[in-house]
Structure formats: structure tokens, C-alpha cells
């Protein structure tokens, strides 16, 4: 389980498992596709990088199979970006990639040995069935309270292209990621920025990957990494009890099972959980990711729902007290109204733990518990 599970009806696009969304009208879908294709042309990008792919999500579960495992990485990076620089740095790195969301997501953990400033970073990917595109986010452990805006796109043949928007030195830019030779012996990645809406591009980073293991294993932990979530690493069977409706006085609960696989990332300054929920209406998957803010001595916990994979929910923040109780609180919305969400970790032993979620619509004066999950470690 994660620190922020599925939250029905919130502004962050989490939806109730029992809800049924009406499909978009053909007119709207056509408008979206035409607009996307026009945008691709304006950015001088191939149309397939924006066009809707065929609705075959099962096939896309293997889009990143070639990247799963552990890698040595050779980096070549432009020192100054969009400044006319020709000064490149060459350095080493490591990467480990895991599948999540039954193949429709991945997590890759990275050690970037930048000269004078080595750091860790986390890539988060998820496939959206509706648009037929992948979203890719980046969390830099040097700024652990922020996840970068995503790039979006897909693969064709031995390559892939992903495009998004960000800012550099306060000015808007377009970002482009490209993967090359993904089925070859040394796949490679490059990043480029455009300051003029895609009329011109400057490549500023290339990575060349050499496989070291077919199955992923965590990268080395840092000696000073916090140990708060060490108890959660591994495989778990989970018993869930969830309130059907929230903040309306309901007493109707659903009970169902699930699983969690959790592993450390960011040198121990983060961890990831791949979750399966066996809801009464069917199987739901989600990914929880956490990063530690050493400056404020606080954990941040985000949630990515496999049903709404184009958005990562706002985090809850907090930590553990001397008695081992973990408390994490964040702002959210329910039915268009602001609420607060609280997560508690308790009853932690080597083989078990409890997680609880509660919501408040009065600023935290009163809390209604709406989800309880009991964890038992798999043998």
C-alpha cells in the first residue's frame, strides 16, 4: 500500500472504483486528435508522437520490457543549455528499471555521477489507454519536494519520442526525449530543448546503456539514508476495509484483498510500492512513491492511480514519532470541496503493519477514517 491510495472524486483525478465514466463523443475525440496533430506539425514533430495509438493496452505492457533490469550508463551532457555552449561533460552512471501497473508503468532509479555533484533521480512512467500515450515524470533527489512536468509520447519501431513543456531560467521551453536502438545491444537516449516552440532544437544530453543484469535489483543505498520505511521493503499480502462513501455519515464498508511490493530508491531517500487492489468491482492497480526531504526532515508520499495514469496526485507529508507512529497530512478535494487527508502507519513489526486513511472537511478538527489496510509479510 502507499501513503496516498485511491481518493474518490478528488481534483487530482482519482476516481471511485464503482464509478463508470462515459466515453468521449466521437466529435470530441476527433477534435482532440486534430488539435494534437496540428500541435505536432507546429513543433516540427512526427505526427505519431501525438496521435492516438490503437486501443490495445495489453500490447503496450511490453513497451519498456527491453529496459527492465540493471544498467551501466555512459553520459554525455552539455554544460550550459540554450546558451550556445559547446562544452560537454562525460561521466558514468547506473540505472535500474522495474515494471509496475502490470507492465503499463515503470520505475527507473538512477545514479548520475555528475562531476562535482553526483546525485540520484527517479523516472516514473505510465501508459494512458485513452490517449494511447505514455507519460514520463522525473524526480530529482536534490529537489525531493518537486516532480517535473511530464513528457508524453510513444514508440515506433526501434525508437520512441516524448515531448512536453517546462521552463528554463524562467522562460518556457519545449522538451523532447528520444530513445534509439531500443532492441539493440546498446540502447541510447537523448534530450533536447527548444526555446522557440519546436522550430529549432538543441540536444543537451545523451545516455548510452550497457546491461549488467536482466532482472532489476536496487542500487546501493547511501550510508546516511533514513531508515523510516525499511520495514515496508518486500512483498506483502494486504487485507483492506474501505468506506463506500466519504464524509456523508456512511457506515457501509467493503472488504477485499490485495498485494504490495515495495523497494528502496534514491539511495534509500525514497521508496516505491506497486499495489494491486482486488475491489469488489474488479482489479485496480496503483503506484505509491515517496521521497525524503532532508532539509525539513519530512517524507512526501505521492500516488499514481492506474485508472487515471496521466496525473500524479498531490503528496501527503510527515514522518514518524519516537513511538513509531507515522503521520502524514495533505490537502485535497472531494466533490469539488477542499478537504484534508491524513495517513497513519502503526502496529509496525517485522511481519506486519497497519495503514489508515482519514479525511476532514473542517480543517482537521474532526476526522473520518475511510480506509484501513492490514499488511502481513509474504513468506
Helices and strands as residue ranges (DSSP letters): H 26-42, G 47-49, H 57-60, G 65-67, E 69-78, E 88-100, G 101-103, E 105-112, E 119-128, E 133-140, G 141-143, E 151-156, E 159-168, E 171-180, E 188-194, E 202-213, G 230-232, E 234-243, E 253-265, G 266-268, E 270-279, E 282-293, E 298-305, E 316-320, E 326-334, E 337-346, E 352-360, E 368-377
